[in-house]
Amino acid sequence: MGKGLYTGWKTSIAVVLIAALLSSCAGWWFGGGSAGEASGTGASKSQVSPRFYDFADIPVPQELSLVPKMSQVFQSGHLKAGLLVLKGRVDPSSVVNFFTVAMNRENWKLKGSSRYRKPILIFEKPEKTCVISVYEKRWHTYVEIYVVPTSGTL
């Protein structure tokens, strides 16, 4: 009888720990944020202060990190072109929303887009084009940012 009580106690502790773990991860897993974000009282980090990597007019959400081994930027004089690859644990639709708003603030014009499986955004400025591709791979969301000049030569 004592052994059964001991086994039941271990099972109860395991159930409580699993429940606590699942409840703490539920917001992250299903795309929710902290209590402040859920109530709308706080702005997300990506809206407050985006990062800028090699291109001063292309904002990137704070939640995304550069993947240098997959990125390449070429510069000749004042012209700059290249590919930035970023990854992070974020919802792909929130990344698309971020770029749609943030690129407009940097005077980029949205020229076209695709949705669903692999969203693509195409932005234009007078002398360059930017194509942003968003996709999921395992536990991360990846963002590829292609920047090319539209006039002049490299």
C-alpha positions in Angstrom: 0.0 0.0 0.0 2.8 2.4 0.8 4.4 1.7 -2.6 1.1 2.6 -4.4 0.9 5.9 -2.5 4.5 6.7 -3.5 3.8 6.0 -7.2 0.6 8.1 -7.1 2.5 11.0 -5.5 5.1 10.9 -8.3 2.4 10.8 -11.0 0.7 13.8 -9.4 3.9 15.8 -9.3 4.6 14.9 -13.0 1.1 16.0 -14.0 1.4 19.3 -12.2 4.9 20.0 -13.7 3.6 19.2 -17.2 0.6 21.4 -16.8 2.7 24.3 -15.6 5.1 23.9 -18.5 2.3 23.7 -21.0 0.5 26.8 -19.6 3.7 28.8 -19.6 4.5 27.8 -23.2 0.9 28.2 -24.5 1.3 31.9 -25.2 4.6 31.4 -27.1 3.4 28.3 -28.9 0.2 29.8 -30.2 1.7 33.2 -31.1 0.6 35.1 -28.0 2.8 37.5 -26.0 3.2 38.6 -22.5 0.3 39.9 -20.5 1.2 43.5 -21.4 1.2 42.7 -25.1 -2.0 40.8 -24.9 -3.9 43.6 -23.2 -2.5 46.1 -25.7 -0.8 48.2 -23.1 2.7 47.7 -24.5 4.2 47.9 -27.9 6.3 45.0 -29.2 10.1 45.5 -29.4 10.0 45.4 -33.2 7.6 48.4 -33.3 9.7 50.4 -30.8 13.2 50.0 -32.2 13.9 48.0 -35.3 17.5 46.9 -36.2 19.3 48.0 -39.3 22.0 45.7 -40.6 23.9 46.5 -43.8 21.1 48.7 -45.4 20.3 51.9 -43.5 16.8 52.1 -44.9 15.7 48.5 -44.3 14.4 47.9 -40.8 14.4 44.5 -39.2 12.4 43.3 -36.2 14.5 42.9 -33.0 13.3 39.3 -32.8 15.3 38.3 -35.9 19.0 37.7 -35.9 21.3 37.9 -38.9 22.7 34.6 -40.3 26.1 35.7 -41.6 27.0 32.3 -43.2 23.9 32.6 -45.5 24.1 36.4 -46.2 26.2 38.3 -48.7 26.4 42.0 -49.4 28.3 43.6 -52.3 29.3 47.3 -52.4 30.8 49.3 -55.2 31.0 53.0 -54.5 27.7 54.2 -53.2 25.8 51.3 -54.7 25.1 48.3 -52.4 23.3 45.1 -53.2 23.0 41.7 -51.6 21.1 39.1 -49.6 20.5 39.2 -45.8 19.2 36.1 -44.2 17.7 36.4 -40.8 16.0 33.9 -38.4 14.0 34.0 -35.2 11.2 32.4 -33.4 8.4 34.6 -34.6 5.0 34.2 -36.4 5.5 34.6 -40.1 2.4 36.7 -40.5 3.7 39.2 -37.8 6.9 39.5 -39.8 5.0 40.3 -43.0 2.9 42.9 -41.1 6.1 44.4 -39.6 7.7 44.8 -43.0 4.5 46.1 -44.6 4.4 49.0 -42.1 8.1 49.6 -41.4 9.2 49.7 -45.0 6.5 52.3 -45.8 8.0 54.5 -43.0 11.4 54.3 -44.8 9.7 55.5 -48.0 9.6 52.1 -49.7 6.6 51.5 -52.0 4.9 48.1 -51.9 4.7 47.0 -55.5 3.4 43.5 -55.0 3.0 40.6 -52.6 2.0 36.9 -52.3 0.5 35.3 -49.2 0.2 31.9 -47.4 2.8 29.2 -48.0 5.8 31.5 -48.6 4.9 35.1 -48.4 6.9 37.5 -50.6 6.9 41.3 -50.5 8.3 43.4 -53.3 9.2 47.0 -52.5 10.7 49.7 -54.7 12.5 53.0 -54.3 13.7 55.2 -57.2 17.1 53.5 -57.5 16.6 50.1 -55.9 14.3 47.2 -55.4 13.9 45.0 -52.3 12.3 41.6 -52.2 11.5 40.0 -48.8 10.7 36.3 -48.6 9.4 34.7 -45.3 9.3 31.0 -44.6 9.3 28.5 -41.8 11.9 25.8 -41.3 11.8 23.5 -38.2 11.5 25.8 -35.2 12.4 29.1 -36.8 11.0 31.6 -39.2 13.5 32.7 -41.8 13.5 36.0 -43.7 15.5 36.6 -46.9 16.0 40.2 -47.9 17.3 40.8 -51.4 18.3 44.3 -52.4 19.3 45.2 -55.9 19.9 48.6 -57.7 17.4 49.4 -60.5 19.5 52.0 -62.2 23.2 52.3 -62.8 25.7 49.5 -62.7 27.7 47.9 -59.9 
